[in-house]
Amino acid sequence: MDINFDFSEIEREIEEYEKKVRKQMEKRAKEAVEVAKETGTYRDVTGRLRASNDYVVDDDGVSLVNTAPYAKDVEARGEVVLSSAALYLEKKLKEDFE
């Protein structure tokens, strides 16, 4: 016995859901970058450190990044560069998707 079923409707629904998830992750990541800029506890003389906060959304999720080569050193000294933004992002995404 052969059974044929058209999965195209299900595939479209999955694609729409994935688009909505990605859009929400991008929204929250943008918010988190703003949180990072607002809550940084370091003295940013040139403005480069705050301007270097960014995010990447891909199939694996969301990553917050700071492209300034010394950002990790500033964070390691106990200053807040991205840590508060990462906590904010984690909390908001859990609220969104649980």
GROMACS elastic network, one bead per residue, 0.5 to 0.9 nm:
[ bonds ]
;  ai    aj funct       b0    kb
    6     9     6  0.73996   500
    6    10     6  0.85496   500
    7    10     6  0.52930   500
    7    11     6  0.61643   500
    7    12     6  0.87038   500
    8    12     6  0.61725   500
    8    13     6  0.86687   500
    9    12     6  0.51208   500
    9    13     6  0.63051   500
    9    14     6  0.87103   500
   10    13     6  0.50646   500
   10    14     6  0.62071   500
   10    15     6  0.86229   500
   11    14     6  0.51037   500
   11    15     6  0.61801   500
   11    16     6  0.86420   500
   12    15     6  0.50637   500
   12    16     6  0.61669   500
   12    17     6  0.85947   500
   13    16     6  0.50953   500
   13    17     6  0.61423   500
   13    18     6  0.85890   500
   14    17     6  0.50667   500
   14    18     6  0.61255   500
   14    19     6  0.86065   500
   15    18     6  0.50839   500
   15    19     6  0.62043   500
   15    20     6  0.87121   500
   16    19     6  0.50826   500
   16    20     6  0.62936   500
   16    21     6  0.87051   500
   17    20     6  0.51099   500
   17    21     6  0.62119   500
   17    22     6  0.86257   500
   18    21     6  0.50805   500
   18    22     6  0.61094   500
   18    23     6  0.85161   500
   19    22     6  0.51531   500
   19    23     6  0.60636   500
   19    24     6  0.86140   500
   20    23     6  0.50760   500
   20    24     6  0.61874   500
   20    25     6  0.86038   500
   21    24     6  0.51904   500
   21    25     6  0.61740   500
   21    26     6  0.86417   500
   21    97     6  0.85549   500
   22    25     6  0.50395   500
   22    26     6  0.61541   500
   22    27     6  0.86018   500
   22    57     6  0.73576   500
   22    58     6  0.80276   500
   22    59     6  0.84479   500
   22    61     6  0.83160   500
   23    26     6  0.51254   500
   23    27     6  0.62058   500
   23    28     6  0.87248   500
   24    28     6  0.61888   500
   24    29     6  0.84667   500
   24    93     6  0.83738   500
   24    96     6  0.81614   500
   25    28     6  0.51906   500
   25    29     6  0.59758   500
   25    30     6  0.85721   500
   25    57     6  0.70848   500
   25    61     6  0.77046   500
   25    62     6  0.67659   500
   25    89     6  0.89130   500
   25    93     6  0.72061   500
   26    30     6  0.61314   500
   26    31     6  0.85972   500
   26    55     6  0.83444   500
   26    56     6  0.82775   500
   26    57     6  0.64630   500
   26    62     6  0.78485   500
   27    30     6  0.52973   500
   27    31     6  0.63919   500
   27    32     6  0.87440   500
   28    32     6  0.61165   500
   28    33     6  0.87098   500
   28    88     6  0.88639   500
   28    89     6  0.63325   500
   28    92     6  0.70309   500
   28    93     6  0.72243   500
   29    33     6  0.62616   500
   29    34     6  0.87075   500
   29    54     6  0.83134   500
   29    55     6  0.62336   500
   29    56     6  0.80969   500
   29    57     6  0.80422   500
   29    62     6  0.70621   500
   29    63     6  0.80553   500
   29    64     6  0.73776   500
   29    85     6  0.87683   500
   29    89     6  0.65556   500
   30    33     6  0.51800   500
   30    34     6  0.64893   500
   30    35     6  0.87592   500
   30    54     6  0.79141   500
   30    55     6  0.73428   500
   31    34     6  0.51393   500
   31    35     6  0.62762   500
   31    36     6  0.87272   500
   31    85     6  0.84367   500
   31    88     6  0.87770   500
   31    89     6  0.79714   500
   32    36     6  0.61659   500
   32    37     6  0.86496   500
   32    54     6  0.89472   500
   32    55     6  0.86357   500
   32    64     6  0.80958   500
   32    82     6  0.86411   500
   32    84     6  0.84513   500
   32    86     6  0.69607   500
   32    87     6  0.87663   500
   32    88     6  0.63942   500
   32    89     6  0.56794   500
   33    37     6  0.63150   500
   33    38     6  0.86893   500
   33    53     6  0.60338   500
   33    54     6  0.60174   500
   33    55     6  0.71963   500
   33    64     6  0.75515   500
   33    65     6  0.89719   500
   33    82     6  0.80617   500
   33    85     6  0.65429   500
   33    86     6  0.89414   500
   34    37     6  0.50482   500
   34    38     6  0.61715   500
   34    39     6  0.85502   500
   34    53     6  0.85373   500
   34    85     6  0.80221   500
   35    38     6  0.50806   500
   35    39     6  0.58885   500
   35    40     6  0.82621   500
   35    82     6  0.85463   500
   35    84     6  0.73726   500
   35    85     6  0.54301   500
   35    88     6  0.78065   500
   36    39     6  0.53484   500
   36    40     6  0.58035   500
   36    50     6  0.75824   500
   36    53     6  0.71829   500
   36    80     6  0.80138   500
   36    81     6  0.62536   500
   36    82     6  0.54299   500
   36    83     6  0.78036   500
   36    84     6  0.65756   500
   36    86     6  0.83586   500
   37    40     6  0.58009   500
   37    49     6  0.88418   500
   37    50     6  0.53692   500
   37    51     6  0.77588   500
   37    53     6  0.73501   500
   37    81     6  0.79288   500
   37    82     6  0.85104   500
   37    85     6  0.86857   500
   38    41     6  0.87612   500
   38    50     6  0.86925   500
   39    80     6  0.71429   500
   39    81     6  0.78000   500
   39    82     6  0.87136   500
   39    84     6  0.71637   500
   39    85     6  0.80829   500
   40    43     6  0.82894   500
   40    44     6  0.87663   500
   40    50     6  0.76793   500
   40    79     6  0.72665   500
   40    81     6  0.51089   500
   40    82     6  0.75378   500
   40    84     6  0.82392   500
   41    44     6  0.89296   500
   41    79     6  0.55186   500
   41    80     6  0.52186   500
   41    81     6  0.71670   500
   42    74     6  0.76074   500
   42    75     6  0.88255   500
   42    79     6  0.57042   500
   42    80     6  0.68049   500
   42    81     6  0.74453   500
   44    47     6  0.52867   500
   44    48     6  0.71797   500
   44    49     6  0.63293   500
   44    50     6  0.71299   500
   45    48     6  0.80151   500
   45    49     6  0.87371   500
   46    49     6  0.76828   500
   47    50     6  0.57487   500
   47    51     6  0.61655   500
   47    52     6  0.86484   500
   48    51     6  0.50161   500
   48    52     6  0.59260   500
   48    53     6  0.89967   500
   48    68     6  0.70989   500
   49    52     6  0.51994   500
   49    53     6  0.70566   500
   49    66     6  0.74585   500
   49    67     6  0.81362   500
   49    68     6  0.59562   500
   49    70     6  0.83158   500
   49    71     6  0.67807   500
   49    81     6  0.80740   500
   50    53     6  0.57453   500
   50    66     6  0.82857   500
   50    68     6  0.89555   500
   50    81     6  0.79124   500
   51    54     6  0.81490   500
   51    66     6  0.84831   500
   51    67     6  0.89889   500
   51    68     6  0.87947   500
   52    65     6  0.79172   500
   52    66     6  0.50398   500
   52    67     6  0.52286   500
   52    68     6  0.58013   500
   52    71     6  0.87940   500
   53    64     6  0.74265   500
   53    65     6  0.58864   500
   53    67     6  0.68526   500
   53    68     6  0.82792   500
   53    81     6  0.83382   500
   53    82     6  0.76967   500
   54    63     6  0.85873   500
   54    64     6  0.59662   500
   54    65     6  0.52402   500
   54    66     6  0.59892   500
   54    67     6  0.77885   500
   55    62     6  0.69885   500
   55    63     6  0.55121   500
   55    65     6  0.55069   500
   55    66     6  0.81754   500
   56    61     6  0.81890   500
   56    62     6  0.56996   500
   56    63     6  0.51457   500
   56    64     6  0.64957   500
   56    65     6  0.75316   500
   57    60     6  0.77094   500
   57    61     6  0.57036   500
   57    63     6  0.64877   500
   57    64     6  0.88946   500
   58    61     6  0.54265   500
   58    62     6  0.65472   500
   58    63     6  0.85112   500
   59    62     6  0.85190   500
   62    89     6  0.88876   500
   63    86     6  0.86305   500
   64    82     6  0.73418   500
   64    85     6  0.81068   500
   64    86     6  0.69799   500
   64    89     6  0.89804   500
   65    82     6  0.77326   500
   66    69     6  0.80195   500
   66    71     6  0.63990   500
   66    72     6  0.83320   500
   66    81     6  0.82237   500
   66    82     6  0.76725   500
   67    70     6  0.84960   500
   67    71     6  0.74451   500
   68    71     6  0.54366   500
   68    72     6  0.84951   500
   69    72     6  0.74315   500
   69    73     6  0.84141   500
   70    73     6  0.52421   500
   70    74     6  0.64078   500
   70    75     6  0.88203   500
   71    74     6  0.51817   500
   71    75     6  0.62732   500
   71    76     6  0.85518   500
   71    81     6  0.69455   500
   71    82     6  0.88015   500
   72    75     6  0.50309   500
   72    76     6  0.59486   500
   72    77     6  0.86320   500
   72    81     6  0.81230   500
   73    77     6  0.62973   500
   73    78     6  0.89641   500
   74    77     6  0.52221   500
   74    78     6  0.70053   500
   74    79     6  0.58830   500
   74    80     6  0.78062   500
   74    81     6  0.72460   500
   75    78     6  0.53528   500
   75    80     6  0.56742   500
   75    81     6  0.57128   500
   75    82     6  0.77587   500
   75    83     6  0.79744   500
   76    79     6  0.70781   500
   76    80     6  0.89043   500
   77    80     6  0.89646   500
   80    83     6  0.58912   500
   80    84     6  0.67064   500
   80    85     6  0.89779   500
   81    84     6  0.75443   500
   81    85     6  0.81328   500
   82    85     6  0.51748   500
   82    86     6  0.60723   500
   82    87     6  0.87402   500
   83    86     6  0.50744   500
   83    87     6  0.63491   500
   83    88     6  0.86475   500
   84    87     6  0.51661   500
   84    88     6  0.61744   500
   84    89     6  0.86082   500
   85    89     6  0.60359   500
   85    90     6  0.85469   500
   86    89     6  0.50634   500
   86    90     6  0.61184   500
   86    91     6  0.85881   500
   87    90     6  0.51818   500
   87    91     6  0.61908   500
   87    92     6  0.86429   500
   88    91     6  0.52455   500
   88    92     6  0.61759   500
   88    93     6  0.86048   500
   89    92     6  0.52260   500
   89    93     6  0.60444   500
   89    94     6  0.84666   500
   90    93     6  0.53440   500
   90    94     6  0.61471   500
   90    95     6  0.86477   500
   91    94     6  0.52589   500
   91    95     6  0.62803   500
   91    96     6  0.87003   500
   92    95     6  0.50473   500
   92    96     6  0.61086   500
   92    97     6  0.86686   500
   93    97     6  0.60247   500
   93    98     6  0.82123   500
   94    97     6  0.53646   500
   94    98     6  0.56122   500
   95    98     6  0.57762   500
